Amino acid sequence: MSLEGPLILIRDHSIGKNRRFATEAMEGSDPDSFLISFSQVIMVAPYSDHDERSSSPVGEYQPMTTIRRLELEDMIAAAGVHRAAFDERLPWLAGRHTAEEDIRYFQDRVFAVCAVWGAFEQERLLGIIAFRDGWIDQLYILPHAQKRGVGTSLLRIAQASFSELSLWTFQRNPSACRFYEAQGFAAVDKTDGGANEEREPDVLYRWQRK
């Protein structure tokens, strides 16, 4: 069995059963009336964060990753994922903020304005995505969970919700640039970083649903 995109199993508590969807079927749906109305999403991503398509049976992807919208009680764990992933990928920028500053930022900025979703393996948070109308503000995956389809699976939630998305990433993070380009994003602008906090050259990516 091969798949063209991630398969999503959504627990519908109104009938006590899982309902199966392909992400393509959700495109254009209002996230508040479709995805977010369900309490839990279980996603099987049939390809890796490098978008290497696979024809292997879905059953070979173990363990299954659970994806759900995060609540305020998940904020500390979400901030921890952000810090671990950021510092591993961009070590020359590590240590700019304390854990307390990260948590306050997630409380006052991220959770206040974004829909925040997380991927879990059992009870451990592996990755997060935070998005709002037309923008992805955060997408971070723990180092040991990268290249397992977690980032792709989280990204599909945002892509199913909006027909156009933009995001910034750093030019010196080539793995992130390759990942976004593999997911259909195109670079539309580059800056010297003078406008961002880190003063790090960055690149603006944009994706549009075809």
C-alpha positions in Angstrom: 0.0 0.0 0.0 1.4 3.4 -0.9 0.1 6.8 0.0 0.4 10.2 -1.7 0.2 12.2 1.5 -0.1 11.6 5.3 -3.0 9.6 6.5 -4.9 11.0 9.5 -7.0 9.0 11.9 -9.2 11.4 14.0 -10.9 10.2 17.1 -14.5 11.3 16.9 -15.9 10.9 20.4 -19.5 11.5 19.1 -19.5 8.1 17.6 -16.7 6.5 19.7 -14.6 5.5 16.6 -11.7 6.7 14.6 -12.5 8.5 11.2 -9.9 8.2 8.5 -9.0 11.2 6.2 -6.3 12.0 3.7 -4.9 15.4 4.2 -5.9 16.4 0.7 -9.5 16.0 1.7 -9.1 18.5 4.5 -7.6 21.3 2.4 -9.5 24.5 2.6 -11.4 23.4 5.7 -11.9 25.8 8.6 -9.6 24.4 11.3 -12.0 25.5 14.0 -14.9 23.6 12.6 -13.0 20.6 11.3 -9.6 19.6 12.8 -9.8 21.5 16.1 -13.3 20.3 16.8 -11.8 16.8 17.4 -9.9 16.1 20.6 -7.1 13.9 19.1 -5.4 13.3 15.7 -3.3 10.3 15.1 -1.2 10.7 12.0 1.0 8.3 10.1 3.5 10.1 7.8 4.5 7.9 4.9 7.6 9.8 4.1 10.5 11.5 6.0 11.3 15.1 6.6 13.4 15.0 3.5 10.3 14.1 1.6 11.7 10.8 0.4 8.6 9.0 -0.8 8.1 5.4 0.3 6.0 2.6 -1.0 6.4 0.6 2.2 3.3 -0.5 4.1 1.9 2.0 6.6 2.2 -0.7 9.3 6.0 -0.4 9.1 6.0 3.1 10.6 6.2 2.4 14.3 5.6 3.8 16.8 2.6 5.8 15.8 2.8 9.5 16.5 -0.2 11.3 18.2 -0.9 14.8 17.1 -3.2 17.2 19.0 -3.7 20.9 19.6 -1.7 22.0 22.6 -3.2 23.7 25.7 -1.6 26.1 28.1 -0.5 23.3 30.3 1.7 22.1 27.5 3.5 25.4 27.3 6.6 24.5 29.3 7.1 21.3 27.3 6.6 23.3 24.0 9.1 25.9 25.0 11.6 23.1 25.9 11.2 21.6 22.4 11.8 25.0 20.8 15.0 25.5 22.9 16.5 22.0 22.3 15.9 22.1 18.6 17.0 25.7 18.1 20.3 25.2 20.1 21.1 22.0 18.3 20.6 23.4 14.8 22.0 26.8 15.5 24.6 26.4 18.2 26.3 29.8 17.5 23.0 31.4 18.6 22.5 29.2 21.7 22.2 30.7 25.2 20.6 34.0 24.2 17.5 33.4 26.4 16.9 31.7 29.7 14.2 28.9 30.1 12.1 31.4 32.0 12.2 33.9 29.1 11.3 31.2 26.6 8.3 30.2 28.7 7.1 33.8 29.0 7.5 34.3 25.2 5.4 31.2 24.5 2.7 32.4 27.0 2.6 36.0 25.9 3.2 35.6 22.1 3.0 32.1 20.8 -0.1 30.7 22.5 -1.8 34.1 22.6 -2.0 34.5 18.8 -1.3 31.1 17.2 -2.9 27.7 17.0 -0.2 25.4 18.5 -0.2 21.7 17.7 2.2 19.1 19.0 3.4 15.6 18.0 3.7 13.1 20.8 5.3 9.6 21.1 3.4 8.1 24.0 3.4 11.1 26.5 6.6 12.8 25.3 6.3 15.9 23.1 8.5 15.5 20.0 7.7 18.6 18.0 5.5 21.7 17.7 4.0 23.9 15.1 2.5 27.3 15.7 0.6 29.0 12.9 -1.9 31.8 12.4 -3.6 33.3 9.4 -1.1 33.0 6.5 2.0 32.5 8.7 3.9 29.7 10.4 5.7 31.2 13.4 7.2 28.1 14.9 8.1 24.6 13.7 10.6 22.7 15.9 11.3 19.0 16.2 13.5 17.4 18.9 16.9 16.4 17.4 16.4 12.7 18.0 12.9 12.8 16.3 14.0 14.5 13.1 13.9 12.8 9.7 11.0 10.6 10.9 8.2 12.5 9.3 7.2 14.4 12.4 7.8 17.8 10.8 6.0 16.9 7.6 3.0 15.7 9.6 2.8 18.9 11.7 3.2 21.0 8.6 0.3 19.2 6.9 -2.0 20.5 9.7 -1.2 24.1 8.7 -1.3 23.4 5.0 -4.8 21.9 5.4 -6.0 25.0 7.1 -4.7 27.8 4.8 -4.2 28.1 1.1 -1.1 30.2 1.5 1.6 30.2 4.2 4.7 32.2 4.7 7.6 31.7 7.2 11.1 32.9 8.0 14.1 30.8 8.6 17.8 31.4 8.7 20.0 31.2 5.7 22.6 29.3 7.7 20.1 26.5 8.4 20.4 24.6 5.2 18.5 21.5 6.4 15.5 23.7 7.2 15.7 25.3 3.8 15.9 21.9 2.1 12.9 20.7 4.1 10.7 23.6 3.2 11.6 23.5 -0.4 10.8 19.8 -0.5 7.3 20.6 0.9 6.6 23.1 -1.9 7.8 26.3 -0.3 9.7 28.8 -2.5 12.2 31.5 -1.3 10.8 34.9 -2.1 13.1 37.2 -0.2 16.4 37.3 1.6 17.7 39.8 4.1 20.9 40.5 6.0 19.2 39.9 9.3 19.1 43.5 10.4 15.5 43.3 11.3 15.6 40.1 13.4 16.6 39.7 17.0 19.6 37.5 16.2 21.0 39.8 13.4 21.3 36.6 11.4 20.7 36.6 7.6 17.3 35.1 6.9 15.1 33.9 4.1 11.4 34.3 3.6 9.6 31.2 2.2 6.1 31.1 0.8 3.8 28.2 -0.1 0.6 28.3 -2.1 -1.9 25.5 -2.6 -2.1 24.4 -6.2 
